[in-house]
Amino acid sequence: MANEQYAFLTKDNLPTRTTWQAAIDNSPFDLQLDPKMNVGIDSGFSPCTICGAELGIEIDYDDSAEFIAQFSEIAPGKDCCVSFR
């Protein structure tokens, strides 16, 4: 079963891959992002390591006003979304 996570952000303040990995490292998730991952630019398949297994995640970046407007109540002031599957 797939797990999908959304991160609502501001385009002017996107985290770097290093910052995101540091936050993951401080969580209970055993996930290593691709060292070449470029947040806000990359989309589609991205290799990663989950619990020691070499797998991948799907990354999508969406900054369309129509999409963001659907989440204005839970993500006020945000203007883009990075989703991970």
C-alpha distance (Angstrom), angle and dihedral (degrees) to the residues before:
residue distance angle dihedral
M1 . . .
A2 3.80 . .
N3 3.77 122.9 .
E4 3.79 118.3 -148.7
Q5 3.80 123.7 -160.9
Y6 3.80 127.2 -174.7
A7 3.79 126.3 -156.1
F8 3.80 114.5 -166.6
L9 3.78 109.6 -156.9
T10 3.76 144.1 157.0
K11 3.80 117.2 -100.7
D12 3.80 90.5 -134.2
N13 3.80 92.3 57.8
L14 3.81 108.8 37.4
P15 3.80 113.7 158.3
T16 3.76 118.9 -117.8
R17 3.78 120.6 -118.5
T18 3.81 87.9 -106.1
T19 3.81 92.4 53.9
W20 3.79 91.5 47.4
Q21 3.80 92.3 48.2
A22 3.83 90.7 50.5
A23 3.82 89.8 54.5
I24 3.81 90.9 48.5
D25 3.80 89.8 48.8
N26 3.82 88.3 57.2
S27 3.81 91.3 53.7
P28 3.80 131.0 74.1
F29 3.84 90.8 -106.2
D30 3.80 117.6 108.5
L31 3.80 96.7 -146.7
Q32 3.80 129.5 137.2
L33 3.79 115.0 -167.8
D34 3.79 121.3 -143.8
P35 3.83 107.7 -85.4
K36 3.83 88.3 -135.1
M37 3.83 94.4 53.7
N38 3.82 113.0 129.2
V39 3.82 111.7 -159.8
G40 3.80 113.2 -137.6
I41 3.79 94.2 17.0
D42 3.80 106.7 52.5
S43 3.77 119.9 78.6
G44 3.75 134.6 167.9
F45 3.79 124.6 27.9
S46 3.80 118.1 7.7
P47 3.80 121.3 179.9
C48 3.80 116.5 -125.5
T49 3.77 141.3 157.2
I50 3.81 118.8 -113.7
C51 3.80 118.4 -174.5
G52 3.81 89.3 -19.6
A53 3.81 94.6 -52.3
E54 3.78 119.7 117.4
L55 3.78 104.2 -126.2
G56 3.76 135.7 132.8
I57 3.75 144.6 -119.5
E58 3.78 132.2 -144.5
I59 3.79 113.6 -122.7
D60 3.79 124.3 -164.3
Y61 3.80 127.7 -177.9
D62 3.79 117.8 -160.1
D63 3.78 126.5 177.5
S64 3.79 98.3 159.9
A65 3.80 112.8 135.9
E66 3.81 91.1 -133.9
F67 3.81 92.9 57.2
I68 3.81 96.0 42.8
A69 3.82 91.7 48.1
Q70 3.81 89.6 63.3
F71 3.81 89.1 65.0
S72 3.81 101.0 37.8
E73 3.81 92.4 119.0
I74 3.80 95.1 55.2
A75 3.80 97.9 32.7
P76 3.82 107.7 35.1
G77 3.78 114.8 -180.0
K78 3.80 94.1 15.4
D79 3.78 119.7 123.1
C80 3.79 105.0 -175.7
C81 3.77 141.4 34.9
V82 3.78 132.2 -149.0
S83 3.79 113.1 -161.6
F84 3.78 126.5 -165.1
R85 3.82 124.2 -161.4
